[in-house]
Every structure is written in structure tokens, then in C-alpha cells.
Amino acid sequence: MSQVIAVVSGKGGTGKTSFTTLTGMALAQLGKKTLLLDCDIGLRNLDLYLGVSDRALMDFTDVIAGRTTLAQAVVRHPLYPNLYLLTAPVSFGVRLPSKREMQRLIDEIRRHFDFCLIDAAAGIGEAFALATCCADRAVVVTTNDPSSLRDAQRTVMELHRFPSGQLHLVVNRVRRKLLQSLHTTIDDAIDAAGLPLLGVIPEDENVPAVLGRGLSQRLKYRSGALCACENIARRLCGERVRLMRL
């Protein structure tokens, strides 16, 4: 059965879009037909991270308005044949779709894809509500700094419609030395957000370099961030995978 997952964060800078990219890539490598849906209107970046900006010409509002079909609007990644993108409008001036319109789009996506990861806009405004209204589950991406954790708590309050077990926490960009200097642990982050932990992703200096090139070549290195996202993808597929040691 198809899964639609909203990837959200209370603030910018948590690495939400890089998490969406790497986890989507990992799902595709597991044989899952995966669509990344960019809902960050006006500030879209998934097309850059995937290296398909020159091909992402139609966005999800074009599909909703009937100006194109879903099949025509999605962009297939040239190196990862199970990975697709449906981008967001580049302009802030577009009318936001209604929840009913978004539901029709998501229903069509479910018929064609095993997974859909929705990269929501940071914060808890209208675009956030649009990205989460039709999702089966949500993943809150945070870092372990106090301001990010506070924003994650506020985000969780806006996601009360998700039942237990369908709302998860990912702690991203974790630096072990920083944890030690602040005398904090991942357990503190879990307690602060009040969510079950889906995964911990270490700070990885390779990620900006790789995504900056737009996944222009198949990733062969075994970086910490990539391994963590592969483990998360396997958990989303129902496997039991131990948390990696930092």
C-alpha cells in the first residue's frame, strides 16, 4: 500500500530537504517507486539537490489546475530510475490549492507510487497545513540545539491529528562533540519533542558537496548521513534496524 509522508520542521536549517533527498534516494534503491513532492512554494530546492532543475518545468499546481497531467509533470531522475520529482511553483504569488484539490492530487499519486515524501515549507503556516493535510504520517526533522527542539515541540502540537505511531522524530546534523560539551543526549531530544525516534543522522561534511552537485553521479562512498538515511528508509519499509552508533 502506498505511503505518503510529510517531512516537516519548526524552523529552517534543520536539513529537512537534504533528509528528504537522501531518504528518497535510499527508498528508490530499495526498489520502491518514490516521488519527492516539493511543497515549499517560492523557496523550492529539491530540483537543485536532485540536479533536474532544467527538466522540472511544470509544478504540482499545474497538475491540480489541469494544465498538465501527473505523468507529464513528474521528472524521473537520470541515475536513480525509481526516483521522481514533482516540484513546487517558483513564485510566491500563486494561489494555494484547497485541501480538497490537494487530496485529489495525493489520491492520484497513490495510484502510481509506493512512497511519496512531501518536503513541507519550514514553519507552521498555510503551506505547512497543505503539506500535512493528506499525509499518512509525518516526520519532524530537528537538530539537537535548544531553539530547534522548542520549535519541534510547537510543530508537534500542530500535528495532533496523526495517531500514535504515525508521527516520528529525526534528529539531524548531530555532532558528538557538541553533545558532550552541552551535556545532552539524544534521549533529551526525544523527551523534548515527545515523539518516537525514527533515526539519528550525524553531521556529514560530504552532504553539502554531493547535493550541491545535484546527485550528478551515483553515490559510492559510505558516509554517515547516507547510511543513516538508508536505515531510516528500511524502517519506513517495515524492517527492524538498530540505530547506528555515532
PASEBA-1860 file (N, C-alpha, C; in nm, 3 decimals):
! residues 246
1> MSQVIAVV> 0.084/-0.119/0.000/0.000/0.000/0.000/0.088/0.125/0.000 ~ 0.052/0.223/-0.079/0.131/0.345/-0.090/0.134/0.422/0.041 ~ 0.249/0.484/0.069/0.266/0.566/0.188/0.298/0.709/0.148 ~ 0.225/0.804/0.208/0.250/0.946/0.187/0.300/1.004/0.319 ~ 0.421/1.058/0.316/0.489/1.102/0.439/0.526/1.248/0.427 ~ 0.476/1.331/0.518/0.511/1.473/0.522/0.638/1.490/0.604 ~ 0.737/1.557/0.549/0.863/1.585/0.618/0.859/1.732/0.658 ~ 0.858/1.759/0.789/0.834/1.895/0.838/0.942/1.935/0.937
9> SGKGGTGK> 0.950/2.065/0.962/1.040/2.116/1.067/0.983/2.247/1.117 ~ 1.010/2.278/1.243/0.959/2.402/1.301/1.035/2.524/1.255 ~ 1.157/2.505/1.205/1.239/2.617/1.162/1.326/2.572/1.046 ~ 1.385/2.669/0.976/1.477/2.636/0.871/1.613/2.595/0.925 ~ 1.695/2.535/0.840/1.830/2.499/0.879/1.846/2.366/0.947 ~ 1.738/2.285/0.952/1.749/2.154/1.016/1.798/2.046/0.920 ~ 1.805/2.077/0.791/1.844/1.977/0.692/1.727/1.894/0.644 ~ 1.607/1.950/0.650/1.486/1.879/0.610/1.489/1.836/0.463
17> TSFTTLTG> 1.532/1.927/0.375/1.532/1.895/0.232/1.642/1.794/0.197 ~ 1.758/1.805/0.261/1.863/1.705/0.236/1.820/1.569/0.289 ~ 1.749/1.566/0.403/1.695/1.440/0.454/1.596/1.380/0.355 ~ 1.507/1.462/0.302/1.409/1.415/0.205/1.478/1.357/0.082 ~ 1.580/1.426/0.033/1.653/1.381/-0.086/1.721/1.247/-0.063 ~ 1.799/1.237/0.045/1.877/1.115/0.069/1.788/0.996/0.105 ~ 1.681/1.021/0.182/1.591/0.912/0.218/1.511/0.867/0.096 ~ 1.468/0.962/0.013/1.400/0.924/-0.111/1.489/0.842/-0.202
25> MALAQLGK> 1.615/0.881/-0.212/1.711/0.807/-0.293/1.729/0.666/-0.238 ~ 1.735/0.655/-0.105/1.752/0.523/-0.043/1.629/0.435/-0.068 ~ 1.510/0.491/-0.059/1.389/0.414/-0.089/1.390/0.366/-0.234 ~ 1.432/0.454/-0.325/1.439/0.416/-0.466/1.537/0.301/-0.488 ~ 1.648/0.304/-0.416/1.747/0.197/-0.430/1.697/0.066/-0.371 ~ 1.599/0.074/-0.281/1.537/-0.048/-0.226/1.430/-0.103/-0.320 ~ 1.414/-0.039/-0.435/1.317/-0.087/-0.533/1.180/-0.025/-0.520 ~ 1.167/0.078/-0.438/1.039/0.144/-0.418/1.026/0.263/-0.514
33> KTLLLDCD> 0.918/0.264/-0.587/0.892/0.377/-0.677/0.855/0.498/-0.590 ~ 0.942/0.597/-0.589/0.934/0.705/-0.489/0.922/0.841/-0.556 ~ 0.823/0.918/-0.511/0.804/1.055/-0.559/0.839/1.152/-0.448 ~ 0.923/1.249/-0.479/0.950/1.360/-0.387/0.865/1.478/-0.433 ~ 0.774/1.520/-0.346/0.683/1.631/-0.378/0.728/1.754/-0.302 ~ 0.774/1.855/-0.374/0.822/1.979/-0.312/0.703/2.071/-0.289 ~ 0.674/2.100/-0.162/0.564/2.190/-0.127/0.616/2.322/-0.071 ~ 0.743/2.350/-0.089/0.800/2.475/-0.039/0.787/2.582/-0.148
41> IGLRNLDL> 0.669/2.638/-0.159/0.637/2.731/-0.268/0.726/2.855/-0.260 ~ 0.790/2.886/-0.372/0.876/3.003/-0.381/1.017/2.982/-0.333 ~ 1.038/2.878/-0.253/1.172/2.852/-0.198/1.214/2.708/-0.225 ~ 1.168/2.654/-0.335/1.194/2.513/-0.365/1.344/2.489/-0.386 ~ 1.389/2.371/-0.342/1.530/2.334/-0.358/1.550/2.189/-0.401 ~ 1.444/2.109/-0.395/1.461/1.969/-0.429/1.512/1.950/-0.572 ~ 1.468/2.036/-0.663/1.514/2.023/-0.802/1.665/2.046/-0.812 ~ 1.717/2.137/-0.729/1.861/2.161/-0.727/1.935/2.042/-0.669
49> YLGVSDRA> 1.887/1.990/-0.558/1.953/1.878/-0.493/1.954/1.753/-0.580 ~ 1.848/1.737/-0.661/1.840/1.621/-0.750/1.909/1.646/-0.883 ~ 1.944/1.771/-0.911/2.011/1.803/-1.035/1.922/1.797/-1.158 ~ 1.793/1.832/-1.140/1.699/1.823/-1.253/1.626/1.957/-1.276 ~ 1.688/2.067/-1.237/1.622/2.197/-1.248/1.582/2.231/-1.391 ~ 1.664/2.190/-1.486/1.635/2.223/-1.625/1.521/2.140/-1.683 ~ 1.479/2.035/-1.609/1.372/1.948/-1.656/1.243/1.966/-1.578 ~ 1.252/2.026/-1.460/1.133/2.044/-1.375/1.059/2.170/-1.417
57> LMDFTDVI> 0.983/2.159/-1.525/0.920/2.275/-1.586/0.777/2.297/-1.536 ~ 0.706/2.191/-1.502/0.568/2.200/-1.454/0.565/2.163/-1.306 ~ 0.481/2.233/-1.230/0.476/2.208/-1.085/0.342/2.147/-1.044 ~ 0.328/2.120/-0.914/0.208/2.048/-0.870/0.080/2.130/-0.887 ~ 0.091/2.262/-0.887/-0.030/2.344/-0.910/-0.075/2.334/-1.056 ~ 0.018/2.308/-1.148/-0.021/2.286/-1.287/-0.102/2.159/-1.302 ~ -0.065/2.056/-1.226/-0.141/1.930/-1.229/-0.279/1.952/-1.171 ~ -0.286/2.020/-1.057/-0.415/2.044/-0.991/-0.507/2.125/-1.080
65> AGRTTLAQ> -0.451/2.224/-1.151/-0.533/2.311/-1.237/-0.568/2.246/-1.370 ~ -0.512/2.129/-1.399/-0.542/2.060/-1.523/-0.464/2.109/-1.643 ~ -0.358/2.188/-1.617/-0.276/2.236/-1.729/-0.182/2.128/-1.782 ~ -0.162/2.023/-1.702/-0.080/1.910/-1.744/-0.122/1.789/-1.663 ~ -0.075/1.673/-1.702/-0.105/1.552/-1.626/0.007/1.524/-1.526 ~ -0.021/1.438/-1.431/0.082/1.399/-1.335/0.199/1.333/-1.407 ~ 0.170/1.247/-1.500/0.276/1.176/-1.574/0.366/1.272/-1.650 ~ 0.309/1.380/-1.702/0.388/1.477/-1.776/0.468/1.569/-1.684
73> AVVRHPLY> 0.417/1.593/-1.563/0.480/1.690/-1.473/0.594/1.631/-1.393 ~ 0.587/1.503/-1.359/0.692/1.444/-1.276/0.819/1.428/-1.359 ~ 0.932/1.439/-1.291/1.063/1.426/-1.354/1.133/1.303/-1.297 ~ 1.174/1.215/-1.384/1.245/1.093/-1.342/1.393/1.122/-1.333 ~ 1.456/1.078/-1.223/1.598/1.104/-1.207/1.677/1.019/-1.305 ~ 1.778/1.076/-1.370/1.852/1.001/-1.473/1.936/0.887/-1.419 ~ 1.977/0.892/-1.293/2.063/0.787/-1.237/1.990/0.692/-1.145 ~ 1.878/0.736/-1.090/1.800/0.653/-0.998/1.660/0.637/-1.057
81> PNLYLLTA> 1.639/0.533/-1.138/1.516/0.521/-1.217/1.388/0.508/-1.136 ~ 1.397/0.476/-1.007/1.278/0.468/-0.923/1.249/0.599/-0.848 ~ 1.329/0.702/-0.875/1.317/0.829/-0.802/1.261/0.937/-0.894 ~ 1.156/1.004/-0.848/1.087/1.106/-0.927/1.069/1.233/-0.844 ~ 1.051/1.344/-0.915/1.025/1.473/-0.851/0.901/1.537/-0.911 ~ 0.817/1.594/-0.824/0.712/1.687/-0.865/0.739/1.816/-0.789 ~ 0.778/1.919/-0.862/0.830/2.039/-0.798/0.720/2.135/-0.756 ~ 0.761/2.239/-0.683/0.671/2.344/-0.636/0.678/2.464/-0.729
89> PVSFGVRL> 0.578/2.553/-0.724/0.587/2.677/-0.801/0.706/2.760/-0.755 ~ 0.767/2.832/-0.849/0.882/2.914/-0.816/0.840/3.051/-0.764 ~ 0.713/3.087/-0.784/0.664/3.219/-0.746/0.581/3.212/-0.619 ~ 0.593/3.314/-0.534/0.513/3.323/-0.413/0.368/3.363/-0.443 ~ 0.342/3.414/-0.563/0.213/3.473/-0.593/0.104/3.376/-0.632 ~ 0.132/3.246/-0.637/0.031/3.151/-0.680/-0.072/3.127/-0.570 ~ -0.193/3.090/-0.614/-0.297/3.057/-0.517/-0.271/2.918/-0.459 ~ -0.277/2.909/-0.328/-0.260/2.778/-0.266/-0.381/2.690/-0.298
97> PSKREMQR> -0.358/2.565/-0.333/-0.472/2.475/-0.357/-0.552/2.454/-0.229 ~ -0.677/2.417/-0.245/-0.760/2.381/-0.130/-0.722/2.241/-0.083 ~ -0.767/2.205/0.034/-0.740/2.070/0.085/-0.804/1.965/-0.005 ~ -0.922/1.996/-0.059/-0.989/1.901/-0.149/-0.907/1.881/-0.276 ~ -0.853/1.988/-0.331/-0.770/1.978/-0.451/-0.643/1.899/-0.421 ~ -0.585/1.924/-0.305/-0.464/1.852/-0.267/-0.494/1.704/-0.248 ~ -0.609/1.675/-0.192/-0.647/1.535/-0.170/-0.659/1.461/-0.302 ~ -0.716/1.526/-0.404/-0.729/1.462/-0.535/-0.592/1.434/-0.595
105> LIDEIRRH> -0.499/1.529/-0.578/-0.363/1.508/-0.628/-0.297/1.391/-0.556 ~ -0.307/1.388/-0.426/-0.244/1.280/-0.348/-0.307/1.145/-0.383 ~ -0.438/1.143/-0.403/-0.504/1.017/-0.441/-0.447/0.964/-0.573 ~ -0.420/1.053/-0.667/-0.362/1.011/-0.795/-0.219/0.963/-0.776 ~ -0.144/1.033/-0.691/-0.006/0.993/-0.663/-0.003/0.853/-0.603 ~ -0.096/0.823/-0.515/-0.101/0.691/-0.451/-0.116/0.579/-0.555 ~ -0.184/0.608/-0.662/-0.209/0.504/-0.764/-0.084/0.470/-0.844 ~ 0.017/0.557/-0.837/0.133/0.538/-0.924/0.266/0.518/-0.849
113> FDFCLIDA> 0.268/0.547/-0.718/0.395/0.543/-0.645/0.380/0.463/-0.516 ~ 0.493/0.399/-0.476/0.495/0.326/-0.350/0.511/0.421/-0.232 ~ 0.594/0.524/-0.251/0.617/0.624/-0.146/0.609/0.763/-0.207 ~ 0.555/0.855/-0.129/0.560/0.997/-0.163/0.610/1.072/-0.040 ~ 0.725/1.136/-0.052/0.779/1.218/0.056/0.750/1.364/0.022 ~ 0.675/1.431/0.109/0.638/1.570/0.086/0.732/1.660/0.165 ~ 0.810/1.738/0.093/0.902/1.832/0.157/0.824/1.960/0.187 ~ 0.782/1.976/0.313/0.699/2.089/0.352/0.783/2.214/0.373
121> AAGIGEAF> 0.718/2.329/0.365/0.786/2.453/0.400/0.815/2.455/0.549 ~ 0.927/2.518/0.588/0.959/2.532/0.730/0.853/2.620/0.797 ~ 0.831/2.595/0.927/0.731/2.673/0.998/0.596/2.604/0.996 ~ 0.493/2.674/1.046/0.362/2.612/1.063/0.252/2.698/1.001 ~ 0.280/2.755/0.883/0.182/2.838/0.815/0.091/2.758/0.723 ~ 0.033/2.828/0.625/-0.062/2.765/0.533/0.002/2.656/0.449 ~ 0.126/2.679/0.404/0.193/2.578/0.322/0.221/2.452/0.403 ~ 0.251/2.468/0.531/0.269/2.354/0.621/0.140/2.273/0.630
129> ALATCCAD> 0.027/2.343/0.650/-0.102/2.275/0.660/-0.136/2.201/0.531 ~ -0.102/2.260/0.417/-0.128/2.196/0.289/-0.047/2.068/0.273 ~ 0.078/2.072/0.316/0.166/1.955/0.301/0.127/1.840/0.393 ~ 0.064/1.869/0.504/0.034/1.766/0.603/-0.110/1.718/0.600 ~ -0.197/1.787/0.527/-0.341/1.757/0.538/-0.377/1.619/0.484 ~ -0.299/1.567/0.389/-0.336/1.440/0.325/-0.234/1.329/0.352 ~ -0.137/1.354/0.437/-0.031/1.255/0.462/-0.078/1.145/0.557 ~ -0.018/1.027/0.542/-0.047/0.916/0.632/0.031/0.928/0.762
137> RAVVVTTN> 0.149/0.983/0.752/0.234/1.004/0.870/0.321/1.125/0.847 ~ 0.385/1.170/0.953/0.471/1.288/0.943/0.602/1.261/1.016 ~ 0.709/1.317/0.962/0.841/1.308/1.022/0.885/1.450/1.056 ~ 0.912/1.475/1.184/0.960/1.606/1.229/1.112/1.600/1.234 ~ 1.176/1.684/1.154/1.322/1.688/1.148/1.371/1.804/1.235 ~ 1.461/1.773/1.327/1.515/1.875/1.417/1.664/1.853/1.434 ~ 1.731/1.951/1.486/1.867/1.930/1.537/1.857/1.927/1.688 ~ 1.971/1.908/1.755/1.964/1.895/1.899/1.987/2.027/1.973
145> DPSSLRDA> 1.991/2.139/1.900/2.009/2.265/1.972/1.875/2.308/2.034 ~ 1.877/2.381/2.145/1.755/2.412/2.220/1.648/2.484/2.139 ~ 1.687/2.578/2.054/1.586/2.652/1.977/1.516/2.562/1.876 ~ 1.591/2.471/1.816/1.531/2.379/1.720/1.436/2.283/1.790 ~ 1.474/2.237/1.909/1.387/2.146/1.984/1.260/2.215/2.030 ~ 1.270/2.342/2.068/1.150/2.416/2.106/1.055/2.428/1.988 ~ 1.110/2.459/1.870/1.027/2.470/1.751/0.967/2.335/1.713 ~ 1.041/2.227/1.737/0.988/2.093/1.710/0.869/2.064/1.800
153> QRTVMELH> 0.877/2.104/1.927/0.764/2.086/2.018/0.640/2.160/1.968 ~ 0.661/2.282/1.921/0.548/2.361/1.871/0.491/2.296/1.745 ~ 0.576/2.240/1.662/0.530/2.173/1.541/0.446/2.051/1.575 ~ 0.489/1.975/1.675/0.415/1.856/1.717/0.273/1.892/1.759 ~ 0.258/2.006/1.823/0.124/2.050/1.867/0.031/2.071/1.748 ~ 0.087/2.107/1.633/0.006/2.128/1.513/-0.025/1.999/1.439 ~ 0.033/1.889/1.485/0.016/1.761/1.416/-0.065/1.663/1.499 ~ -0.156/1.715/1.578/-0.231/1.632/1.672/-0.325/1.534/1.602
161> RFPSGQLH> -0.355/1.559/1.471/-0.447/1.468/1.401/-0.383/1.333/1.371 ~ -0.250/1.325/1.374/-0.183/1.199/1.344/-0.191/1.107/1.466 ~ -0.236/0.984/1.446/-0.247/0.891/1.559/-0.110/0.845/1.609 ~ -0.110/0.786/1.724/0.013/0.732/1.781/0.076/0.632/1.685 ~ 0.207/0.644/1.667/0.278/0.556/1.576/0.291/0.610/1.435 ~ 0.224/0.722/1.406/0.232/0.781/1.273/0.302/0.916/1.272 ~ 0.362/0.951/1.383/0.435/1.077/1.396/0.572/1.045/1.454 ~ 0.678/1.086/1.386/0.812/1.041/1.420/0.910/1.158/1.427
169> LVVNRVRR> 1.020/1.134/1.495/1.127/1.233/1.511/1.254/1.185/1.443 ~ 1.319/1.275/1.369/1.454/1.252/1.318/1.543/1.363/1.372 ~ 1.650/1.325/1.439/1.747/1.423/1.490/1.861/1.428/1.390 ~ 1.876/1.541/1.326/1.969/1.556/1.215/2.091/1.639/1.257 ~ 2.197/1.624/1.179/2.319/1.704/1.194/2.375/1.695/1.337 ~ 2.380/1.574/1.388/2.426/1.552/1.525/2.579/1.550/1.529 ~ 2.635/1.633/1.611/2.780/1.636/1.633/2.809/1.584/1.773 ~ 2.883/1.475/1.779/2.905/1.410/1.908/2.976/1.501/2.008
177> KLLQSLHT> 3.076/1.575/1.960/3.150/1.663/2.050/3.059/1.771/2.108 ~ 2.965/1.819/2.024/2.873/1.921/2.073/2.781/1.863/2.179 ~ 2.735/1.741/2.158/2.651/1.677/2.258/2.723/1.667/2.392 ~ 2.851/1.630/2.386/2.928/1.615/2.509/2.949/1.750/2.577 ~ 2.975/1.853/2.498/3.001/1.984/2.558/2.876/2.045/2.620 ~ 2.758/2.010/2.563/2.632/2.062/2.617/2.572/1.971/2.724 ~ 2.638/1.855/2.745/2.588/1.756/2.841/2.446/1.712/2.807 ~ 2.422/1.694/2.678/2.291/1.648/2.635/2.305/1.515/2.564
185> TIDDAIDA> 2.194/1.446/2.549/2.191/1.317/2.480/2.074/1.317/2.383 ~ 2.070/1.216/2.300/1.958/1.200/2.207/1.829/1.178/2.286 ~ 1.839/1.112/2.401/1.720/1.094/2.484/1.658/1.227/2.523 ~ 1.742/1.327/2.549/1.690/1.459/2.581/1.609/1.515/2.465 ~ 1.658/1.495/2.344/1.587/1.544/2.226/1.453/1.473/2.210 ~ 1.452/1.342/2.236/1.327/1.265/2.226/1.227/1.316/2.330 ~ 1.274/1.335/2.452/1.186/1.383/2.559/1.132/1.523/2.528 ~ 1.218/1.608/2.472/1.176/1.745/2.442/1.069/1.748/2.335
193> AGLPLLGV> 1.085/1.666/2.231/0.988/1.665/2.122/0.866/1.580/2.153 ~ 0.884/1.481/2.241/0.773/1.394/2.277/0.731/1.300/2.166 ~ 0.828/1.254/2.085/0.799/1.168/1.971/0.888/1.045/1.971 ~ 0.840/0.934/1.913/0.929/0.818/1.895/1.035/0.851/1.790 ~ 1.153/0.796/1.811/1.268/0.828/1.726/1.270/0.738/1.604 ~ 1.274/0.798/1.485/1.286/0.723/1.361/1.432/0.707/1.320 ~ 1.516/0.803/1.356/1.656/0.793/1.319/1.738/0.910/1.366 ~ 1.869/0.888/1.374/1.967/0.990/1.410/2.066/1.001/1.296
201> IPEDENVP> 2.088/1.122/1.247/2.177/1.144/1.133/2.295/1.230/1.176 ~ 2.415/1.180/1.164/2.532/1.258/1.208/2.562/1.373/1.112 ~ 2.627/1.475/1.165/2.679/1.583/1.080/2.775/1.522/0.979 ~ 2.760/1.558/0.853/2.840/1.496/0.748/2.881/1.604/0.649 ~ 3.008/1.635/0.645/3.057/1.742/0.558/3.047/1.705/0.410 ~ 3.028/1.578/0.379/3.015/1.536/0.239/2.880/1.572/0.180 ~ 2.777/1.585/0.264/2.641/1.606/0.213/2.627/1.734/0.132 ~ 2.671/1.851/0.183/2.657/1.973/0.102/2.729/1.964/-0.032
209> AVLGRGLS> 2.845/1.899/-0.033/2.920/1.887/-0.158/2.847/1.800/-0.258 ~ 2.791/1.689/-0.212/2.721/1.596/-0.301/2.593/1.659/-0.353 ~ 2.512/1.716/-0.263/2.384/1.774/-0.305/2.406/1.902/-0.386 ~ 2.517/1.970/-0.360/2.549/2.088/-0.438/2.574/2.056/-0.584 ~ 2.615/1.932/-0.611/2.635/1.887/-0.749/2.509/1.825/-0.808 ~ 2.403/1.823/-0.727/2.275/1.773/-0.779/2.273/1.624/-0.808 ~ 2.331/1.542/-0.721/2.334/1.397/-0.742/2.372/1.363/-0.886 ~ 2.479/1.428/-0.932/2.520/1.411/-1.071/2.592/1.278/-1.096
217> QRLKYRSG> 2.623/1.206/-0.991/2.682/1.074/-1.007/2.634/0.984/-0.894 ~ 2.633/0.856/-0.919/2.588/0.762/-0.816/2.681/0.769/-0.695 ~ 2.620/0.770/-0.577/2.700/0.781/-0.455/2.762/0.646/-0.423 ~ 2.894/0.644/-0.411/2.965/0.520/-0.382/3.027/0.520/-0.242 ~ 3.042/0.638/-0.184/3.103/0.644/-0.052/3.002/0.606/0.056 ~ 3.051/0.556/0.167/2.962/0.514/0.276/2.967/0.621/0.386 ~ 2.907/0.734/0.360/2.907/0.842/0.457/2.810/0.812/0.570 ~ 2.832/0.879/0.683/2.745/0.859/0.797/2.602/0.899/0.768
225> ALCACENI> 2.583/1.014/0.703/2.448/1.062/0.674/2.375/0.968/0.579 ~ 2.445/0.922/0.476/2.381/0.833/0.380/2.343/0.700/0.445 ~ 2.431/0.645/0.526/2.400/0.519/0.596/2.279/0.536/0.687 ~ 2.273/0.650/0.758/2.161/0.677/0.848/2.030/0.686/0.770 ~ 2.032/0.753/0.655/1.910/0.766/0.574/1.870/0.632/0.512 ~ 1.967/0.549/0.479/1.936/0.415/0.430/1.865/0.334/0.539 ~ 1.913/0.346/0.663/1.849/0.276/0.774/1.707/0.326/0.796 ~ 1.688/0.458/0.785/1.555/0.515/0.802/1.461/0.465/0.692
233> ARRLCGER> 1.511/0.458/0.569/1.430/0.407/0.458/1.387/0.263/0.484 ~ 1.476/0.183/0.536/1.441/0.044/0.566/1.338/0.036/0.678 ~ 1.348/0.125/0.776/1.245/0.129/0.882/1.110/0.169/0.825 ~ 1.109/0.264/0.732/0.983/0.304/0.668/0.921/0.190/0.590 ~ 1.004/0.096/0.545/0.957/-0.021/0.474/0.917/-0.134/0.568 ~ 0.927/-0.110/0.698/0.884/-0.210/0.796/0.993/-0.296/0.855 ~ 1.119/-0.275/0.818/1.228/-0.354/0.875/1.266/-0.303/1.013 ~ 1.319/-0.391/1.094/1.372/-0.354/1.225/1.523/-0.333/1.210
241> VRLMRL> 1.565/-0.211/1.227/1.706/-0.175/1.207/1.755/-0.099/1.330 ~ 1.866/-0.142/1.386/1.920/-0.076/1.504/1.973/0.062/1.468 ~ 1.967/0.152/1.564/2.024/0.286/1.544/2.175/0.274/1.527 ~ 2.230/0.350/1.435/2.374/0.347/1.415/2.444/0.420/1.529 ~ 2.563/0.375/1.561/2.644/0.438/1.665/2.710/0.564/1.608 ~ 2.709/0.670/1.687/2.771/0.794/1.641/2.919/0.792/1.672
END
